[in-house]
Amino acid sequence: MQIFSRVKFIRCVVATIITASTLFCLEIISVTFINIIGVNLDYVLNNQILKILIYYIPISIMFMLVNMFKYQKFIKEIDRTSKAYKSKKIEGLIFYISTCIITVVGIVVFIVYENKNLKYEISQFLMLFLMSGFVLILSGMLLVLINYNKRKALNEIQQNLMQNNLKQMEDTVEALRMQRHDYMNHLQVILMQVSSGKNEDARKYILGLSEDASSGLSCFCTGSSYMDAILNTKKRRALRYDIQLTACIDSILENIELSDSELSSVILNIIDNAIDELKKYDKEYKYIHVDIYSDIDYHNISIKNNGSKIKDVKKIFELGYSSKGKNRGFGLYSIKKLLESHKCNIEVYSDDMETEFSIQIPIMQRA
């Protein structure tokens, strides 16, 4: 049984009133415009075909207004995972243009047939036909413009995602390059000491390296290669800003729809945002903690940090919302859409002490 809420009913009533009022105003504007251009209104009202044509003009304008509203809604709720979006819109555009052409041609044929004996009212028919044609052309141009802007918005989101992924790859490569460079330097020092017969010095040097590694930059070994790479790479970046990155991994995230690259993008994005937030503050202790565990039906990922409180939690996943400036705010929106496309859920909790991103990933049941 479904229960229809009062809020939805009120919205329907309000939408109906607004639509009827807008259509009524457009009809008044159409009639006023007909009087301005000098067409006999009584003659138009006495002709059924012309009445249909006059009624069609406000409907066309209303159609344009609805498409403009849908475009504004699209900007907020655009789904980059919808692969069939472009083809569906092209099909809709072709259907609309075809319908308009058939309608106009049919109206013109009826007008000419019904008024074939008239000799002095052709200019009025021509004026009305030009008006309807102008409205149809304007509607078509508006649809083309809306589709162009939508594709442009999609491309901007994809470019931002590619730039973010490229930056993450560059950080990983740079970390590996630095690690390799450090290892080569240490090996050269050890080689020189051994070659000089200073075996005891070489032994002490190796023990010193071992102590530095255990006390400074310990490596994560979670059982998942890509998770190890994520945590170890981001720990290096976090330490640059005196941020402690810790993790408790009790699940290696098996049997899920998300690919390794998709899941990596989600976790990297959230950790990067936490680092960017914490590095702005001079706290005595700054931390990011990643907790991954499983229950019967879900893998759960929790990423916490002790940065500042998020003011607008409800808006944080909206397209374009960001505290980092212009041309930002694509990351969290994109990962939310990505997770939702795989039936996952993401929520955020934030107060003065801590901010937590909580992700639930369904476990695929084996047949």
N, C-alpha and C positions, 0 to 999 in steps of 0.2 A: 504493500500500500504506500502511495506517495502522499506527502503532506505539502501543500502549496503554501508557502509563507506569505504573510501579509505584505512584507516588503516587496516581493516579486509582483504581487497583484497591483500594488500601488504604482510600481514602475511601469507596468503594462498600461494602466489607465493614463498616467502622465505622458507616456510615449504616444498613445493614441490621440490625446488632446493636442499635443504639440504637432503631430503629423497633420491632423485635420485643420488646425489653425494655420499652419504653414501653407497647406494646399489652398485654403480659402484665400489667404493673402495673395498667393501667386495668381489665382484666378482673377482677383480684383485688379492686380497689376496688369494682367493680360488684357482685360476689358478696357482699362484706362489707356493702354498703349494702342489698342485698336481705334479708340476715339481720337487719339492724338494724331495718328497717321491718316485720318479722314475716311476710314471705312465705316459704312452704314451699319451700326450695331443691330438695328431692328431686322435688317436683311439677314445678317449673320444668324441671329437667334431663330429666324423662321426657316432656316435651311439646316436640315438634320446633319448633312455631311460637314458643313462648316462648323456646326456646334461640336461635332466630334473632334475636328481639327483644333479648335480653340481649347477644348478640354485636354487635348494631347500635349499642348505646349507646357502648361504647369506641371503635368506629370513628368515631362522630360527634365524640367528644371529641378523638380523634387528628386529625380533620379541622380542628378549631378550632386545635389547637396548630400544625399545619403552616401554617395561614393567618397565625397570629401571627408565626411565623418568617419567612414570606415578606414580611410587612409590615415587619419590621425590616430585611430585606435591601433592600426597596423604598426605605426611607429613605436608604440609602447609595448606591443605584444608580438612583434615579429618573431617567427620561429625559423631559425636557420636550418633546422633539421628536416624541414618539409621539402623534399626533393621535387614533388609534383606541383609545387605552387605555381611556377612559371607557366607550365603547360595548361593548367586549369584556367589561369587568368587569360591566356591567349584564346583558349576555346570560348570563354565567356565573352571576350571582346568581339570575336568573330560572330557569335550568336547575336549579340546586341546590335551590331552594325547591320547584319542581314535582316533582323526583325525591323529595324528602322527603315531600311530601304523598301522592304515589302509593304510596310504600313504607308509610307509616303506615296509610293507608286499606286497603291490601291486607292488612297484618298483622292489623288489627282485624277485617276480614271473615273471614279464616281462623280467627282465635281464636273469634269468635262461632259460626262454622259447626262447628268441631271440638268445641266445648264447649257446644253448644246445649242439651244435656240436664242440664247441671250447674246447681245452684241455690245452692250454698254457696261458690263460688269466684269470683263476679263481682267482689267487692271487690278480690281479688288482681289480676284482669285490669285493673280500673280503675286500681289503683295503678301497675302496670307501664306502662299506656298514658299516664298522667299523667307518669311519669318520662321516657318517650321523647319525649312532647310538649314537656316542659320543656327537654330537651337540644336538640331541633330549634329551638325558639324562641330559646334562648340562642345557638345557632350562627348563626341568621339575624341576631340583633341584633349579634353580633360582626362578621359580614360587613359589615353596614351601617356600623358604627363604623369598621372598617378602611378602607372606601371613602371615608368622610367625611374621615378623617385624611389619606388619600392626596391627595384633591382639595385639602384645606387646604394640604398641603405644596407641591403644584403652584402654587397661587395665591400662596403666599409667595415662591417662586422667581420667578414672573413679575413680581410687584410689585417685588422687588429689582432685577430686570433693567430694568424700566421706570424706576425711580428712578436707576439708574446711567446709563442712556441720556439721561434728562432732565438729569442733572447735566452730562454731557458736552456736550449741546446748549447748556445755559446758559453753560458755560465758553467755548464757541465764539462765542456771541452776545456775551458780555461782552468777549471779545478783539476782535471786530469793532467793537463800540461804542467801545472805548478807542482803537482804531486810527483810526476815523472822527473821534473827538473830537480826537486829536492832529493829524490832517491839517487839520481845520478851523482849529485854533489857528495852525498854521504858515501856512496860506493867508491868514489875517487879518493876521498879522505882515508877510508879503510884500506883501499889498495895501496896507497902511499905508505901507510903505517906498517902494513904487512911486508911490503917490499923492503922497507928499511929495517926490518927485523924487530919492530916494536909491537910484538904480538900482544903484550899486556895492555899497551895503550889502545890498540885496536879493540880488545875485549871490553875495556872500560867505555870506549866510545859507543860500541854497540849496545852495551847495557844502558848507557845514558839515553840513547835513542829510544830504547824500549820503555824506559821510565817516562820520557817526555810524551810518548804516544799514549801510554796508559793513563797519564794524569791530564793530558791536554786534549787531544783529538782522538777519542775512541771511535772505532768503527761500529756501525750497526750490522748485525748479522741476523736477519729476521727469517731467513729461509726463502725469501722472495728476492730475486736478483734486481728487479726494477724498483722494488720498495727500498732495498739497500742503497741503490744508486740515488734515489730521491732523497732519502734521509741524510746520507753522507755528504751529498753535494750541498744541500741546504744547511747542514750543520756548519760547514765551512763558511758559508755566507753569513750565517747568524752570528758566528763568533767574531766576525769583523766589527759588529756593533754591540759586543758584550751581551749577546742574547743566548741563553741556554736552550738548545733544542733537545728534548728528551722524547722517548717513545716507549710504549708498552704494546707489543705486537703479539696477540694470541691467535691470530688468524692470518693465513696467507691469501685470503680472498679467492678461493676456488669456486668453480661452478657459478659464474655470473655472466650476464650478457655483455657487460662492459669489457672492451678490449684493454690490454695493458696500457696502450698509449692514451686511451680516453681517461682511464682511471688516474694515470700519471698527471694528465693535464689538470684534472680536478684538484688533486692533492697539492700539486706544485703551485697552482693559482692561489689557493687558500693560504699556504705557508708563505708565499711571497708577499701577499697582502699583509699578513701578520708581521713579517719582518719590516716591511715599509712603514707600518704603523709604529712599531716599537722603536725603530731607530731614531724617531723624531724626539724621543724623550730620554732624559738623563736620570733613569731610575737606578736604584742600588741593585735591584735584581729584576731582570727581564727574562721571561721564559715563553716557550712554545712547547706544548705537549701534545703528542699524537697517540691516540689510544684506538686500537683496532681489535675487535672481538666479535664473536658470533653467537647467535642464539639458534633456535630451531629453524626459523624461516628467513632470517636476515643476517647479513654481515653489517656490523655497525662501525662507523668511523667517527671519532670525536677529535677535533683539533681545537685546542684551547690556547689562549694567550692572555696576558695581563696588561693589554693595551687599554686605551681610553674607551669609554662607553660609546657604542654606536647610537647616535641620536635618533635616526629614522630607520628602525629595524624593518618596518614594513616596506620601505622603498629600496632596500639595499639590493634586491634582485631585479629592479626595474632597469630597462634599457637606458643607458646614458647616465645613470645615477652614480656619482663618484665624488669623493672629497679630494681628489688629486688634480683636478683642473679639467680643461677642455680636452675633447677627444679621448676621454677615459670612460670607464663604467661599462665596458663590454664583457669583462672577464666573468664576474659573478652571474650576470644575466645568462651568458652562454653556457656556463657549467650547470646552471639550474635547468635550462632547456635540454641540455645533453642528458642529465640525470633523469628528468621526467620522460624523455623519449625511451628510456630503458626501464620505466616503471620504478625508478628510485625516488627517494625523498630527501630533501635537504632543508634544514631549519637552522635558525641562528638565535642564540640567546645572549643577551649582553646586559651587564650592569656595571657599577662603578669598580668592581673588583676584577671581573673576568669576562671575556667574550668566548663563546663556544659555537663552532659550526658542527652540527650533528647530521650525519648522512646514514641512511638506511638503504642497503642494496639487497634486493631479493635473491635468495639462493635458488638456483634452478634445480628442480627435482629430477633426478635421474629416473628414466623409465625402467 
